[in-house]
Amino acid sequence: MNTAVETEQETVELLVDQRDLIVYNDDVNTFDHVIESLIKVCKHEVEQAEQCTYIIHFNGKCQVKRGEYEKLEPMCTALLDRGISAEIE
């Protein structure tokens, strides 16, 4: 097998393994709490956390992080521990 085909196959395998960390809107948490949590837990920049928080508020949910399940799982747990509705899809 040539290198180009091997690289393409590896890329496809990596993309298939990608999951989304979704945060859902609720009537409990403040904007500031969600923004602070996204910065601390998901390592967002301030602007990214603010944008995600507005998307969550107006659309009901937002994909806040994409990656392998093993990397997203502790983030999801940390958000849940902070009272924020989140799941990995």
VOLUMSE-160747 format. One line per field, with one value per residue: residue number from 1; residue in three letters; x, y, z of N, C-alpha, C in turn. Coordinates in nm, 4 decimals, m for minus. Example, Ala and Ser with C-alpha at 12.3 -4.5 7.8 and 13.67 -1.06 7.14 Angstrom:
VOLUMSE-160747
num: (1|2) .
residu: (ALA|SER) .
n_xx: (1.3190|1.2850) .
n_yy: (m0.5690|m0.2250) .
n_zz: (0.7800|0.7080) .
ca_xx: (1.2300|1.3670) .
ca_yy: (m0.4500|m0.1060) .
ca_zz: (0.7800|0.7140) .
c_xx: (1.3200|1.2900) .
c_yy: (m0.3300|0.0030) .
c_zz: (0.7800|0.7870) .
//
This chain:
VOLUMSE-160747
num: (1|2|3|4|5|6|7|8|9|10|11|12|13|14|15|16|17|18|19|20|21|22|23|24|25|26|27|28|29|30|31|32|33|34|35|36|37|38|39|40|41|42|43|44|45|46|47|48|49|50|51|52|53|54|55|56|57|58|59|60|61|62|63|64|65|66|67|68|69|70|71|72|73|74|75|76|77|78|79|80|81|82|83|84|85|86|87|88|89) .
residu: (MET|ASN|THR|ALA|VAL|GLU|THR|GLU|GLN|GLU|THR|VAL|GLU|LEU|LEU|VAL|ASP|GLN|ARG|ASP|LEU|ILE|VAL|TYR|ASN|ASP|ASP|VAL|ASN|THR|PHE|ASP|HIS|VAL|ILE|GLU|SER|LEU|ILE|LYS|VAL|CYS|LYS|HIS|GLU|VAL|GLU|GLN|ALA|GLU|GLN|CYS|THR|TYR|ILE|ILE|HIS|PHE|ASN|GLY|LYS|CYS|GLN|VAL|LYS|ARG|GLY|GLU|TYR|GLU|LYS|LEU|GLU|PRO|MET|CYS|THR|ALA|LEU|LEU|ASP|ARG|GLY|ILE|SER|ALA|GLU|ILE|GLU) .
n_xx: (0.0856|0.0547|0.1987|0.0273|m0.2327|m0.2337|m0.2092|m0.4463|m0.6359|m0.5743|m0.6474|m0.9243|m1.0008|m0.9381|m1.1179|m1.3647|m1.3678|m1.4183|m1.6017|m1.8736|m1.8971|m2.1717|m2.3507|m2.6383|m2.9148|m3.0529|m3.2704|m3.1418|m2.8596|m2.6357|m2.5254|m2.2627|m2.1643|m2.1702|m1.9986|m1.7581|m1.7201|m1.6831|m1.4441|m1.2678|m1.3018|m1.3157|m1.1125|m1.1580|m1.1171|m1.2043|m1.3810|m1.4722|m1.6038|m1.8072|m1.9490|m2.0351|m2.2013|m2.4079|m2.5109|m2.6013|m2.8015|m2.9846|m3.0303|m3.0735|m2.8856|m2.5339|m2.2468|m1.9619|m1.7092|m1.4932|m1.3721|m1.1829|m1.3553|m1.2384|m1.1008|m1.3027|m1.4771|m1.3912|m1.4225|m1.6960|m1.7979|m1.6968|m1.8377|m2.0989|m2.0750|m2.0663|m2.3223|m2.4178|m2.5932|m2.4864|m2.3621|m2.2057|m2.1984) .
n_yy: (m0.1174|0.2232|0.5280|0.7553|0.6461|0.5057|0.7194|0.8584|0.6666|0.6477|0.9046|0.9039|0.7084|0.8432|1.0601|0.9293|0.8417|1.0659|1.2585|1.4615|1.7053|1.8126|2.0870|2.1728|2.4005|2.5480|2.6537|2.7286|2.7781|3.0580|3.2936|3.3754|3.1664|2.9464|3.0388|3.0725|2.8055|2.6776|2.7946|2.7092|2.4224|2.3280|2.4623|2.6923|3.0056|3.3342|3.4695|3.2590|3.0980|3.2749|3.3028|3.0365|3.0104|3.1925|3.0700|2.8303|2.9360|3.0569|2.8582|2.6274|2.4281|2.3479|2.2456|2.2156|2.1154|1.9002|1.5756|1.2813|1.0238|0.9508|1.1797|1.3668|1.2714|1.3192|1.5978|1.6271|1.5084|1.6886|1.9211|1.8350|1.7954|2.0587|2.1301|2.1698|2.0849|1.8328|1.6206|1.3481|1.3000) .
n_zz: (0.0000|m0.0809|0.0546|0.0467|0.0359|0.2776|0.4613|0.4062|0.4849|0.7598|0.8388|0.7888|0.9746|1.2140|1.2011|1.2126|1.4723|1.6193|1.8528|1.9834|2.2350|2.3915|2.5181|2.6979|2.7168|3.0130|3.2815|3.5068|3.5415|3.5319|3.2797|3.3296|3.4923|3.3157|3.1125|3.2590|3.3323|3.0831|3.0071|3.2098|3.2188|2.9490|2.8324|2.6790|2.5046|2.6219|2.4428|2.2786|2.4678|2.5471|2.3036|2.2596|2.4833|2.4278|2.1981|2.3119|2.4776|2.2925|2.0961|2.2317|2.2601|2.2216|2.0470|2.2147|2.2211|2.0348|1.9834|2.0814|2.2585|2.5056|2.5823|2.6009|2.7949|3.0729|3.0722|3.0246|3.2564|3.4466|3.3773|3.4287|3.7033|3.7805|3.7560|3.5019|3.2100|3.0074|2.7436|2.5654|2.2238) .
ca_xx: (0.0000|0.1413|0.1890|m0.0892|m0.3517|m0.2247|m0.2384|m0.5899|m0.7074|m0.5550|m0.7269|m1.0642|m1.0193|m0.9382|m1.2408|m1.4766|m1.3612|m1.4446|m1.7328|m1.9057|m1.9428|m2.2851|m2.4047|m2.7788|m2.9687|m3.1418|m3.3178|m3.0781|m2.7248|m2.6179|m2.4306|m2.1273|m2.1248|m2.1436|m1.8775|m1.6455|m1.7022|m1.6255|m1.3045|m1.1902|m1.3114|m1.2902|m0.9987|m1.2007|m1.0840|m1.3222|m1.4743|m1.5317|m1.6976|m1.9236|m2.0256|m2.1021|m2.3071|m2.5211|m2.5699|m2.6762|m2.9208|m3.0816|m3.0608|m3.1049|m2.7678|m2.4181|m2.1312|m1.8578|m1.5784|m1.4930|m1.2511|m1.2004|m1.4392|m1.1560|m1.0647|m1.4250|m1.5484|m1.3671|m1.4800|m1.8401|m1.8196|m1.6700|m1.9503|m2.2128|m2.0479|m2.0924|m2.4661|m2.4455|m2.6409|m2.3939|m2.3471|m2.1195|m2.2717) .
ca_yy: (0.0000|0.3418|0.6179|0.8428|0.5693|0.4791|0.8440|0.8849|0.5701|0.6877|1.0257|0.8617|0.6410|0.9455|1.1380|0.8453|0.8276|1.1953|1.2769|1.5996|1.7366|1.9026|2.1490|2.2076|2.5151|2.5232|2.7765|2.7327|2.8337|3.1922|3.3061|3.3819|3.0328|2.8623|3.0918|3.0359|2.6602|2.6426|2.8382|2.6231|2.2797|2.2986|2.5443|2.7908|3.1460|3.4061|3.4954|3.1314|3.0580|3.3634|3.2668|2.9088|3.0326|3.2532|2.9663|2.7425|3.0085|3.0823|2.7383|2.5154|2.3441|2.3851|2.1562|2.2997|2.0525|1.7822|1.4968|1.1408|1.0033|0.9450|1.3170|1.4418|1.2154|1.3944|1.7320|1.6121|1.4835|1.8134|2.0116|1.7810|1.8239|2.2013|2.1507|2.2041|1.9710|1.8028|1.4800|1.3212|1.2354) .
ca_zz: (0.0000|m0.0849|0.1697|0.0335|0.0726|0.4208|0.5311|0.3895|0.5681|0.8989|0.8589|0.7958|1.1031|1.3184|1.1918|1.2540|1.6165|1.6812|1.9160|2.0188|2.3703|2.3750|2.6390|2.6783|2.7901|3.1263|3.3455|3.6379|3.5398|3.4772|3.1695|3.3849|3.5384|3.1979|3.0488|3.3465|3.3259|2.9532|3.0083|3.3005|3.1881|2.8076|2.7896|2.5797|2.5223|2.6709|2.3315|2.2377|2.5736|2.5376|2.1836|2.2856|2.5817|2.3573|2.1118|2.4030|2.5221|2.1851|2.0167|2.3196|2.2806|2.1408|2.0488|2.2722|2.2030|1.9491|2.0048|2.1163|2.3771|2.6260|2.6200|2.6299|2.9100|3.1974|3.0571|3.0418|3.3991|3.5197|3.3522|3.5033|3.8449|3.8004|3.7387|3.3621|3.1326|2.8983|2.7064|2.4506|2.1129) .
c_xx: (0.0901|0.1093|0.0655|m0.2165|m0.3509|m0.2610|m0.3863|m0.6716|m0.6945|m0.6392|m0.8737|m1.0920|m1.0232|m1.0680|m1.3609|m1.4830|m1.3941|m1.5880|m1.7521|m1.9488|m2.0481|m2.3276|m2.5450|m2.8194|m3.0531|m3.1824|m3.2507|m2.9466|m2.7200|m2.5196|m2.2880|m2.0773|m2.0893|m2.0148|m1.7537|m1.6153|m1.6391|m1.4782|m1.2196|m1.1864|m1.2680|m1.1741|m1.0349|m1.1358|m1.2137|m1.4252|m1.5457|m1.6358|m1.8233|m2.0108|m2.1016|m2.2195|m2.4294|m2.5892|m2.6537|m2.8079|m3.0263|m3.1204|m3.0927|m2.9888|m2.6555|m2.3116|m2.0130|m1.7176|m1.5951|m1.3629|m1.2836|m1.2772|m1.3572|m1.1155|m1.1874|m1.4925|m1.5183|m1.4214|m1.6300|m1.8729|m1.8001|m1.7832|m2.0736|m2.1964|m2.0748|m2.2403|m2.5058|m2.4847|m2.5499|m2.3957|m2.2558|m2.2021|m2.1738) .
c_yy: (0.1236|0.4361|0.7069|0.7713|0.5394|0.6033|0.8769|0.7922|0.6069|0.8111|0.9908|0.7945|0.7417|1.0253|1.0589|0.8368|0.9580|1.2017|1.4244|1.6066|1.8455|1.9557|2.1989|2.3261|2.4674|2.6571|2.7994|2.8106|2.9724|3.1882|3.3003|3.2454|2.9436|2.9083|3.0509|2.8868|2.6182|2.6831|2.7417|2.4776|2.2484|2.3784|2.6404|2.9258|3.2159|3.4245|3.3689|3.0858|3.1436|3.3271|3.1366|2.9271|3.0968|3.1534|2.8709|2.8085|3.0190|2.9576|2.6161|2.4222|2.3944|2.2772|2.2416|2.2431|1.9300|1.7077|1.3520|1.1298|1.0117|1.0853|1.3979|1.3975|1.2901|1.5371|1.7274|1.5926|1.6113|1.9141|1.9657|1.8094|1.9699|2.2338|2.1888|2.0777|1.9489|1.6539|1.4689|1.2487|1.1861) .
c_zz: (0.0000|0.0307|0.1645|0.0774|0.2224|0.5022|0.5233|0.4783|0.7160|0.9320|0.8734|0.9295|1.2173|1.3178|1.2403|1.4064|1.6906|1.7350|1.9473|2.1646|2.3557|2.5117|2.6065|2.7652|2.9087|3.1856|3.4806|3.6347|3.4762|3.3603|3.2234|3.4310|3.4203|3.1292|3.1291|3.3381|3.1936|2.9455|3.0913|3.2544|3.0449|2.7497|2.6769|2.6094|2.5644|2.5597|2.2870|2.3399|2.5692|2.4182|2.2042|2.3819|2.5172|2.2647|2.1964|2.4420|2.4123|2.1055|2.1022|2.3451|2.1905|2.1557|2.0937|2.2549|2.1156|1.9741|2.0350|2.2476|2.5058|2.6735|2.6607|2.7596|3.0404|3.1910|3.0813|3.1898|3.4803|3.4993|3.4296|3.6525|3.8791|3.7783|3.5972|3.2867|3.0119|2.8691|2.5859|2.3463|2.0105) .
//
